[in-house]
Amino acid sequence: MNVIENVSGPVFRPGDDGYGAELAGYQVAHPHRPDLVVGATSVADVEAAVRHSADHGLPMAVENSGHGRREPLAGGVLISTRRMGGVRIDPRARVARVEAGTRWAPVVAAAAEHGLAPPSGSSPEAGVVGYTLGGGIGVLARDLGWASDRVRSIDLVTADGPRHVTADSDPGLFATLRGAGAGIGVVTAMEIELAPVSRIYGGTLSVAGEHVRDLLAAYRDWTAGLPDGLTSSIGALPYPDLPMVPEHLRGRYVAQVRIAWTGSPAEGERLVAPLRAAVPTTGALGELPYTQAATIFNEPAEPHPYTGTNAMLNALDPAVADAALDIAGPDAPVMCVLSVRHLGGALARPPAAPDAVAHRDAPYLLTVLSLVDGTEKPARLHQELMDRVAPWTLGRNPNFSFGARARS
Ligand SMILES: Cc1cc2nc3c(=O)[nH]c(=O)nc-3n(C[C@H](O)[C@H](O)[C@H](O)COP(=O)(O)OP(=O)(O)OC[C@H]3O[C@@H](n4cnc5c(N)ncnc54)[C@H](O)[C@@H]3O)c2cc1C
């Protein structure tokens, strides 16, 4: 491996102190194993790493949080963006400028100081850039649209050098970078439009396993008539019988309905009432600051090995719900986390500038996720589910295809 020049951030090679720590991310399965890791601290560092890999014909990858890592790199150059975590809010223009390694949590916090909210998702620790390159379906997705619709500009480094990309400067590249997932160059910064949201009404309602089939039927009817300001989803899984799991979930199959509404609490309560009347639920909804929106999902904080896939659906047909529960429900031979997100609303509107989001008119997203157990069982089960729901499937969303060999 040749020496890399003009890098001010740390550089790691296999065997160096810090090499393993730099590669650790949220996804534990299939870590990258590069010959060189550049801990980029600036655009100049990214340029040097991109030039080095181009000059020597080396494969290259980028990593921030590791939430969305796919095929692991064997050899070559990994650009680690974690040190580039800058966030700048322009409250008058309602725009956040974020650097390559920024995660959602600091953007949510900085925007909230001005009564604003970004199009952030269920995990505050996911990286803004990786999430937004894949479209980005947020906690308020039906109200705010795709995160990628809100991108004003992208700073990008390719083998040709750095460039500032906007809808006017380079419409083709601007479109390709918004929604198809990663793949072109290294983004060093993005400008993203914020929304005037500081408080929401919502929370999580739990539904016991024996009512989950009824819940999916009720959810289909309920979501058919909702205003765009109400974004919701269902997550269902068998909770392990472990001491760290809350008592009411331990050892049980439970579905969680996650609700976020941007109108008044009274109107939110009225909108949710038909769903609560249709199936027995526990849990309370209420007003909360947007800074606590991710608590509605309560994603696990601990890194773990996972694999998963998804289907953008044209309908939540009863046969889809049956397939999901029969194949990947409580009796599945492999633990599966099932999720149905209600899309539509602002997500279905055409973007202001052309983009690469596929199937933006899909009304639902079905996802399935399992722990990697060293066998082919999770992948086989996920494939069986995808095959059964194929008649209603429009395609896949890049953000919800997890693990090596994930299909997008
Ligand atoms: C627990 C959890 C919750 C999630 N919730 C949501 C959600 O609510 N909505 C949603 O839409 N998605 C969600 N996702 C999916 C998430 O948006 C994707 O996994 C996304 O790829 C994560 O980006 P990252 O930078 O954090 O991850 P990384 O694994 O660090 O990066 C993912 C990929 O993005 C690319 N990339 C990252 N940074 C750059 C860069 N600077 N330049 C070029 N390419 C880059 C790289 O190809 C990299 O392989 C969730 C994922 C998890 C694990």
The ligand as an ORCA input file, in Angstrom:
! r2SCAN-3c Opt
* xyz 0 1
  C     -32.346      1.416     13.787
  C     -32.527      2.031     12.425
  C     -33.541      2.951     12.213
  C     -33.728      3.524     10.949
  N     -34.764      4.396     10.747
  C     -34.969      4.917      9.503
  C     -36.059      5.796      9.257
  O     -36.850      6.109     10.143
  N     -36.226      6.274      7.986
  C     -35.348      5.962      6.973
  O     -35.527      6.450      5.853
  N     -34.304      5.148      7.192
  C     -34.111      4.602      8.420
  N     -33.070      3.748      8.632
  C     -32.191      3.407      7.512
  C     -31.018      4.391      7.415
  O     -31.480      5.630      6.939
  C     -29.985      3.804      6.427
  O     -29.455      2.631      7.002
  C     -28.877      4.793      6.097
  O     -28.069      4.225      5.079
  C     -28.014      5.094      7.296
  O     -26.989      5.984      6.941
  P     -25.703      6.127      7.881
  O     -24.812      7.114      7.275
  O     -26.160      6.298      9.271
  O     -25.083      4.647      7.787
  P     -23.688      4.140      7.210
  O     -23.761      2.652      7.327
  O     -22.549      4.815      7.851
  O     -23.787      4.558      5.701
  C     -24.715      3.912      4.884
  C     -24.278      4.064      3.442
  O     -24.524      5.403      3.061
  C     -23.482      5.857      2.238
  N     -22.900      7.079      2.787
  C     -22.835      7.458      4.091
  N     -22.236      8.655      4.166
  C     -21.920      9.019      2.908
  C     -21.279     10.161      2.337
  N     -20.821     11.163      3.107
  N     -21.119     10.218      0.999
  C     -21.562      9.202      0.197
  N     -22.157      8.093      0.682
  C     -22.336      8.017      2.018
  C     -22.457      4.769      2.132
  O     -22.626      4.028      0.935
  C     -22.790      3.839      3.245
  O     -22.523      2.499      2.890
  C     -32.862      3.163      9.883
  C     -31.838      2.243     10.105
  C     -31.674      1.668     11.349
  C     -30.576      0.655     11.541
*
